[in-house]
């Protein structure tokens, strides 16, 4: 991270996360047991098959646990960089037309990932169609309106701080439609 970069942690909702992970691991154990019972061959070969089934389920659970940790925002001199599980998105500040505080509720999704603490992609919301890089399905956030017409939702832990920092970093005439 460079000195000119300011990072912001997302506000994330992890309700039910542990229960879901435990349920998936129990399901993995049951699948492993089932695999052991129905597989053909010697006992050690069946045990190895069962082990691999459980290992795949456990790796999947670990992936789901790790994905939300990859979400973050970094404000640089000329851009906002959003980090998420499958990559990064760099939004040039010169492309931002407006920055507003919002109360949002995400709805239907299309081509998106939605897990406890991780809502990334295209969503229908109370604000219309938008691209979310959010840690909660509803609450307070920061909405960026880009010059392409795309709306981008961010959910930092300190939305007022990110809002102020963004407005200060934007080129003259950008993002000043609504000061709040």
C-alpha positions, 0 to 999 in steps of 0.5 A: 500500500502506498503512502498516498492511499487511504484504506476503508474497511467495509461494514459487514453482516455475518449473521448466520455465518457460523451456523451455515459453515457448520451445517455445510461441514456436517453435510460434508461428513454425511456425504463422506460417510455415504461415499464410504458406504456405497463405494466399491473396492477395499476399505482403504480405497473407500476411505480415501474416496470418503476423505476426498469428498470431505476435503472438497466440501471443507475447501468449499467452506473455507473459500466461502469463509475467506471471500468476504475478507477480500472486500475492501476500498482504497482511495488513491490520488486519482482513483478509488480501488475496490478489492474483492474476491475475484479481482480489483476494480479501479474507478478513476475519480475523473469519471465520478459525476456524483457521490451521495450518502444513501440508505439501500436495500439490495434485492434480486441479483444477476451475475453476482455473489451474495454470501453473509458479509459479501454482496458483489456484482449487479443487483436490483435495489430500492435505488434501481439497478446498481453494481454493489461492493457491499458487506451488508444486504441493507443499511447505509452506504455511499453511492457513486454515480459514474459518467457512464450512468452506472451506480456503484454502491460501497458500504464502508464502516465509516461512510461519512468519512469515505464520503468526505474523503471522496468529495475532497479528492474529486476533481473540481465540479465532480461529486458536488450535486448533493453535499450531506 
